[in-house]
Amino acid sequence: MELKINNQLVQFDSDTLSIQSMLDIYHPNKQKGIAIAVNQCVISKHSWETHILSATDDILIITATQGG
């Protein structure tokens, strides 16, 4: 499966991925302090395990930063 993540195409070996399984592969060490939007709709963290992604989804991973 090929997914568009933060405006870049990323290839995955699996044909079925939840948001959580995508993060486990793509972003394994930084899963705290992030938000996920799929097709411009924020997905709550408690739905990451059950929200299944499709190849047409546009995924945005937003990382919280500190500063001013």
Backbone torsions as a table, in degrees:
resi	resn	phi	psi	omega
1	MET	NA	139.2	176.4
2	GLU	-111.6	126.4	-178.7
3	LEU	-120.4	146.9	174.8
4	LYS	-94.3	110.6	-178.2
5	ILE	-121.0	120.5	-178.6
6	ASN	49.3	47.1	176.8
7	ASN	65.4	19.3	175.0
8	GLN	-125.7	140.5	176.7
9	LEU	-82.4	129.3	-178.4
10	VAL	-126.2	130.6	-178.8
11	GLN	-93.5	133.8	176.4
12	PHE	-122.2	148.3	-179.3
13	ASP	-73.5	-26.4	-175.7
14	SER	-86.9	150.3	175.3
15	ASP	-90.8	-16.2	-179.5
16	THR	-130.6	121.3	179.9
17	LEU	-136.1	136.1	168.3
18	SER	-87.3	168.6	176.0
19	ILE	-58.9	-44.1	-178.5
20	GLN	-63.0	-42.6	179.8
21	SER	-68.3	-34.3	174.8
22	MET	-63.1	-44.2	178.8
23	LEU	-64.5	-38.2	179.2
24	ASP	-59.7	-31.7	-179.9
25	ILE	-89.4	-48.5	-170.9
26	TYR	-84.4	-33.7	-171.3
27	HIS	-138.3	53.8	-168.2
28	PRO	-66.0	-30.6	-172.8
29	ASN	-98.3	-5.4	-176.1
30	LYS	-131.4	74.3	179.7
31	GLN	-111.1	1.7	174.4
32	LYS	-101.5	144.5	178.8
33	GLY	74.1	26.5	177.7
34	ILE	-123.2	158.7	172.8
35	ALA	-129.0	149.8	-178.7
36	ILE	-121.4	131.1	172.1
37	ALA	-119.8	134.7	176.5
38	VAL	-119.6	120.2	-177.5
39	ASN	53.5	44.6	177.2
40	GLN	65.8	21.9	177.2
41	CYS	-123.3	119.7	-179.4
42	VAL	-67.3	132.4	178.9
43	ILE	-105.2	124.8	-178.7
44	SER	-66.4	149.3	-175.6
45	LYS	-58.5	-35.1	-179.4
46	HIS	-69.5	-10.1	177.3
47	SER	-99.8	-2.7	-176.6
48	TRP	-60.6	-35.8	-179.1
49	GLU	-68.8	-31.7	-172.3
50	THR	-103.7	-15.4	-178.9
51	HIS	-78.8	110.8	-178.6
52	ILE	-89.1	132.4	-178.8
53	LEU	-89.1	151.4	173.2
54	SER	-121.3	161.8	-174.5
55	ALA	-63.3	-19.4	-179.3
56	THR	-90.0	-3.0	-178.3
57	ASP	-71.8	142.9	173.8
58	ASP	-106.7	111.3	-171.6
59	ILE	-105.7	133.5	176.6
60	LEU	-122.6	124.3	176.0
61	ILE	-106.1	119.0	-178.2
62	ILE	-109.3	127.1	-179.6
63	THR	-106.7	128.5	177.4
64	ALA	-72.2	138.4	176.9
65	THR	-128.1	159.5	-178.9
66	GLN	-104.9	143.8	178.3
67	GLY	145.2	-172.0	-176.9
68	GLY	-145.9	NA	NA
